[in-house]
């Protein structure tokens, strides 16, 4: 998956993270995620204020308040897209 995958509604792309051995979802519009809603919707592994580690579909995901989503344990494009859509519902 060398080319970024671009998804509509909300628009985001999934790309390889150059500084880590993982993938990330990056919103293509400015957003602030609602951490209160995320905490109600998904099990929280770690709350560091502006960053949450949550479990989604048995995968560990790092979520930044500004919308970046790092997939710690996922590399399947369809799964990452599905998880990102669930997370981006919490704006």
N, C-alpha and C positions, 0 to 999 in steps of 0.2 A: 504494500500500500504506500507507494512513493508519492503519488499525487494526493493533495488534500481532497477530502470528500466534502462537498457543499450540500447542505440540507436547508430546505425552506421552512418557514413558519415554526418557531422563530428562526431566522437565518443563522446558521452556525456552520463551522467547518471542523472536520476531524483531520488532524495532521500528526505526523511524527514529531515528538518533542525532541529537539536537537540536543538539549542539555541533560536529558534523562533517557533511560532505555524504556520508554513507554510512549503512549499516544495521549493526545489531549483534544478536547472539544473547545473551540474558541468562538464566542458569539460574534457575529458580524454587525451587531448593533449595540449601542451602549445599554447596559442593564445593571441592575442591582438585584441579586437574588434575596428572597425572603427567607432568612435562616430559621425564623420561628416556624414557618410552614415546612421547611425541609426537615427540621427536627421532629415534627409531628408525623411526617410521611415516611421517613426512613430511620433505621437504627443508627444512632450516632456512636462512632468509635472514638472520636476525639473532637473537642470543641476548643479551638484556639483563638476565638474572637472573630477574626475576619476570614478564617479558614476552618472548614469542617471536614473531617474524615467520616464518611458514611458507608453503610453497606447497602448495595442495591443489587438484587438478583444474585446474591452470594459473591459479589465482587466488591473490592475495596476501591472507593473513589474519593479523591481529594477535591473539594469544591471551594473556590475562592469567591468572596462576596461580589466581585466585579464580573463573575460569570465563567472564568476559566475552569475547566473540569479535567483533572488528570486521572487517567485510568491506571491504577496500580496493578491490577490483576486481570486485565482484559486486553485482548488483542484482536478479537473478532469484530469486523467492521459493523455488521448488523447489530450485534449486541451493544457496542459502544454508541451507535446511533439511537437505539431504543432507550438506553439509559440516559443519554444526554437530553432527549426529548422529555423524559419524565422529570428530570431536574429543572429544565428550563420552563416547565409549567409553574414553577414556584417563584414567579417574579412579583 
